[in-house]
Amino acid sequence: MNDVSEDDTKPLRVEDADELDRYIEKHDRLLVDCYTNGCALCQAIEPVVGNVARATDVTVAMVNPGEDLSLVERYDIRSVPTLLLFEDGELVDRMADGFRGTEAVVEFVEKSSGT
């Protein structure tokens, strides 16, 4: 696990499936941004997920499934960026429609939680 202190208002950087599993288990609500290096849309959505971390009660993590290909199969990642929303350890929703602004992602998170 990263030695960086955890700050729930900033996205956590996750290295692989094992580390992601620990975060899913640790946090009641976790939004995972699946990205790849060199992806312009992924770079554009990074500040958006940071805004979502500050605007909601969800913890945000970022993972590059290209670094651990088991994630691609496990979560059926067909394109990036893909956002995965976990609640109580279960995948409850996904957003895989390319770049979306802060308002749309906050709405996605809040709709999925029923708040």
N, C-alpha and C positions, 0 to 999 in steps of 0.2 A: 504494500500500500504506500502511497505517496507520503513523504514526510511533511508535506505542506499542511499547515493548520487548516482545519475545515472552517469555512465561512459560508453559511447557507445562502448568502446573497450573491455569491459568485459560483459559476459552474465548476464542478469538480472534474479533474482530468482522470479518466479511468484507463488503465493500460490493457486489460484483458478480461476475458469472461469470468475468471475467478474473482478478480477485484470488483467487477460489476455485480456479481452475485452477492458479495459482502455488502455493497451499498444498497442493493435492493432489499436485503434482509434488515439492514440497519434503519432505513428510512420508511416511514409510513407512506409517504407519497414521493415518488421520484420520477422526474421527466428526464429521459435520456436522449441526447442529441447524437445521432449516428452520422458521422461525417467522414470525408476522406481528404487527404492533403491535396492541394491544388484545385479543389472544387470551389469555384467562385460563389456559388449559391451557399455552400457550407460556411464560407468565410463571412458572407453577408448575414447569415442567421445567427452567428455567434453572439453579437451584441444583443440580438433579440432575446435569446434564451437567458442572457444575463439580466435583461430587464424583467423577464418573467420571474426569475429567481427573486428579484427585489419586490415585485408587485404581488406575488402570491405566497402561499405557505408551502409551495412545492420546492423540494430540493432539486437542483439541476445538475446532471452529470453529462460529460461529453466523452464519447468513445469512437475510435477509428476501427470499424470492423475489419478493415484491410490488415490490421495488425494481429487480429485473432479471427481467422475465417470461420471458426465455429459459431461466432455471433451471427454471421450472414445466414447460415442455415437455421439456427435456433429461432431467430426472430424474423425470418423470411424477408430480409432486407433486399429490395430490388432496385432501389435508387437512394441517392443521398441529396439533401439531408432527409433523414427519416427521424421523426420524434416518437418515442415510445413512452407511454405513461403507465407507471406501476403504482398500485395501491395495495398495501398490506401484502407485498410480495408477489402479487399477480399482475400480469400485463392486462390492462383494462381498455386501452385504446391506442391508436397510432395515427400519425399525420404524416403522409408521404406525398404531399402535393407541391414539392419544391419550396421556394422561398415564401414565407408568410411573415407579415409584420407582427409587432408586439401585441397589438390588440387582438388579432386572430388567434395567436398562440395562447394568450391569457384566457380568451373565450373557450378555446379547446380544453384547457386545463380545468377551468371552472365548470364547464358543461359536464365533463367526465366525472367530476367529484360530486355533482349534484348540488353545488352551492349556488 
